[in-house]
């Protein structure tokens, strides 16, 4: 089972227009159960992006992932990402 909440906030004005930068954030939880194991992973993402137009945008972000919450081997990982989005619509 998996769910994700995400949002973008324009840094100029009330709406995101071509040629503007924005802040992006998301929270994602992944729950897995394969007997006898139950696993939960959380992903927290914060970043900044540039919106070129309706077809192209680029983001740079930091992704904190936590896993094994109910296990002594609890772990945290920090990722950096650069993402390019290209709409084929």
N, C-alpha and C positions, 0 to 999 in steps of 0.2 A: 504494500500500500504506500502511496506517495502523494503528497500535496505540496503546493508551492504558492506563496503569495509574493508578488513583486510589484514595484511601482517605479515610475520615473518622475522627477521633479525638474521642470525647466529652471535655469538660473536667471533667465531674462524673461520678464512678462509672465502672463498667466497660462499660456499654452506653448507647446514646443513647436517652433517654426524652423524651416530649413536654415542651416548655417548657425545653429545655436548649440550651446553645451547644456548638459543636464546631469543631475545626480540620479543614480540608480541604486535600488536596494531590493533585497529579497530574503525570504526565509523559506527554507525547504526542509521537510521532514520525510525520512524514508524509514518505513517499518517493515522488517522482514521476519518471517517465522518459518524455519525449517527445523523440524524436530531433531534434537531436543533444544535448539537454540532460538532465542528471541533477540533480535538486533534492532537498535534504533540509531540512526545517523541524522544529525542536524547540520544544515549548511546555512551560514549567515554570510551574505554578500553585500558589499558596499563598493560603489565605484563612481566614476565620472565618464561621461560619454560625449560624443559629438554627432549631431544629427545632420547629415548632409542633405538628404531629401527623402521622399517616400520609399525609395529603393535601397538606400545605403546609410549605415551608421556604424560607429566604432566605439568600443568601451574598454576601459582599463579598470580592473577591480581587484579587490582582495577578498578571498573566500576562506572563511574559518569553518572547518569541519570537525565535529566531535562525534565520537562513536564509542561503543561498548560501555554505555552508561551504567549498566547493571552488572558490571564485571570488574574485577580488580585491575584488568588491563586497559582501563579507560584511557583514551588517547585523544589528542587534539592535533590537527594539522592546519597549517596556514599556506594557502596557495595564492599566487598572483596570476591574473589572467588578462590577456588582451583578446577581445572578441570582435569579429567583424560580422555584421548582419547584412545580408543581401536578400531583399524580397524578390521572389520570382512572380509575383502577381502583376 
